[in-house]
């Protein structure tokens, strides 16, 4: 839904700008000089090597290295891919917002990445552990 909302905002901005330009109220037709597309947020996936079947984190045995499928011991391919329900690598935004708050979540999304680059989602990153748990916590 957020992506859909962003697209609607851009269309509305262009519509208003074109209207204002047609009425001679502004000198330029386009509202943006340069559009920077935000990068894709990636989540860690766990796939069974032989079948390609995606597993949830509950189905993975992390107690051994490398991680294997729980119960069968089948080897896994662990990668970061576009977040998807079918790949079981999505993050519930409401849980993240309740845990960190809106501003902190925005910082986590934007920290250490160029605006147009893909980003691997991780709440366990060094940045999130140190910044969120110390500096931001003590600023309240």
C-alpha positions as CSV (number, residue, x, y, z in Angstrom):
1,X,0.0,0.0,0.0
2,X,2.8,2.6,0.7
3,X,4.1,2.3,-2.8
4,X,0.7,2.8,-4.2
5,X,0.2,5.9,-2.1
6,X,3.6,7.3,-3.2
7,X,2.6,6.8,-6.9
8,X,-0.6,8.6,-6.3
9,X,1.2,11.5,-4.6
10,X,3.5,11.8,-7.6
11,X,0.6,11.7,-10.1
12,X,-1.3,14.3,-8.1
13,X,1.8,16.6,-7.9
14,X,2.3,16.3,-11.7
15,X,-1.4,17.0,-12.3
16,X,-1.4,20.1,-10.1
17,X,1.9,21.4,-11.7
18,X,0.5,20.9,-15.2
19,X,-2.7,22.7,-14.3
20,X,-0.8,25.6,-12.7
21,X,1.5,25.8,-15.8
22,X,-1.4,25.8,-18.1
23,X,-2.9,28.8,-16.2
24,X,0.4,30.6,-16.4
25,X,0.9,30.6,-12.6
26,X,4.2,28.7,-12.7
27,X,6.9,28.8,-15.4
28,X,7.7,25.1,-15.6
29,X,5.6,22.1,-16.4
30,X,7.3,19.4,-14.4
31,X,7.2,19.5,-10.6
32,X,10.5,17.5,-10.1
33,X,13.8,18.2,-11.6
34,X,15.2,14.8,-10.8
35,X,13.4,11.8,-9.5
36,X,15.3,9.5,-7.2
37,X,13.7,6.0,-7.0
38,X,14.2,4.4,-3.6
39,X,16.0,1.0,-3.6
40,X,14.4,-2.3,-3.0
41,X,14.2,-3.6,0.6
42,X,15.5,-7.2,0.7
43,X,14.9,-9.9,3.3
44,X,16.9,-13.0,4.1
45,X,15.4,-16.2,2.5
46,X,16.0,-19.8,3.4
47,X,15.6,-22.2,0.5
48,X,16.1,-26.0,0.5
49,X,19.0,-26.6,-1.8
50,X,17.5,-29.6,-3.6
51,X,13.9,-28.5,-4.1
52,X,14.1,-24.7,-4.0
53,X,11.2,-24.7,-1.4
54,X,11.2,-21.6,0.8
55,X,11.2,-22.1,4.5
56,X,10.1,-19.9,7.5
57,X,12.6,-19.1,10.2
58,X,10.8,-21.7,12.4
59,X,11.7,-24.4,9.9
60,X,15.4,-23.7,10.0
61,X,17.9,-25.1,12.5
62,X,20.4,-22.3,13.3
63,X,22.2,-24.3,16.0
64,X,24.5,-25.8,13.3
65,X,26.7,-24.1,10.8
66,X,25.7,-23.8,8.1
67,X,22.0,-23.7,8.9
68,X,20.0,-26.7,7.7
69,X,16.3,-27.6,7.5
70,X,14.9,-28.5,10.9
71,X,14.0,-32.2,11.1
72,X,15.5,-33.3,7.7
73,X,18.9,-31.7,8.0
74,X,18.7,-30.8,4.3
75,X,21.2,-28.1,3.2
76,X,19.9,-24.6,2.6
77,X,20.7,-21.7,0.3
78,X,20.5,-18.5,2.3
79,X,20.3,-15.3,0.3
80,X,18.7,-11.8,0.4
81,X,15.8,-11.4,-2.0
82,X,12.9,-9.0,-2.5
83,X,10.6,-9.3,0.4
84,X,7.6,-11.5,-0.3
85,X,5.0,-13.5,1.6
86,X,5.7,-16.6,-0.6
87,X,9.4,-16.4,0.3
88,X,8.6,-16.0,4.0
89,X,11.1,-13.2,4.3
90,X,8.8,-10.2,5.0
91,X,8.7,-8.1,8.1
92,X,5.4,-7.0,9.7
93,X,5.7,-3.2,9.7
94,X,3.4,-2.8,12.6
95,X,5.7,-4.9,14.8
96,X,8.7,-2.9,13.8
97,X,6.9,0.4,14.5
98,X,5.7,-0.8,17.9
99,X,9.2,-1.9,18.8
100,X,11.2,1.1,17.6
101,X,8.8,3.9,16.8
102,X,8.3,5.7,13.5
103,X,11.4,8.0,13.4
104,X,13.7,5.2,14.5
105,X,12.3,2.8,11.9
106,X,12.9,5.5,9.2
107,X,16.5,5.8,10.3
108,X,16.9,2.0,10.2
109,X,15.5,2.0,6.6
110,X,17.8,4.8,5.4
111,X,21.0,4.4,7.4
112,X,24.2,3.4,5.5
113,X,22.6,3.2,2.1
114,X,22.6,5.3,-1.0
115,X,19.0,6.3,-1.8
116,X,18.7,4.2,-5.0
117,X,20.6,1.1,-3.7
118,X,19.0,-2.1,-2.5
119,X,19.1,-2.7,1.2
120,X,19.1,-5.9,3.2
121,X,16.7,-5.6,6.1
122,X,18.2,-6.6,9.4
123,X,17.2,-5.5,12.9
124,X,20.4,-7.2,14.1
125,X,22.8,-4.9,12.3
126,X,25.6,-3.2,14.2
127,X,24.0,0.1,13.5
128,X,20.6,-0.9,14.9
129,X,22.1,-2.5,18.0
130,X,24.4,0.3,19.0
131,X,22.4,3.4,17.8
132,X,18.9,2.4,18.8
133,X,19.8,0.8,22.1
134,X,22.1,3.6,23.3
135,X,22.0,7.0,21.7
136,X,18.4,7.2,20.7
137,X,17.1,5.5,23.9
138,X,19.0,8.1,26.0
139,X,17.7,11.0,24.0
140,X,14.2,10.7,25.4
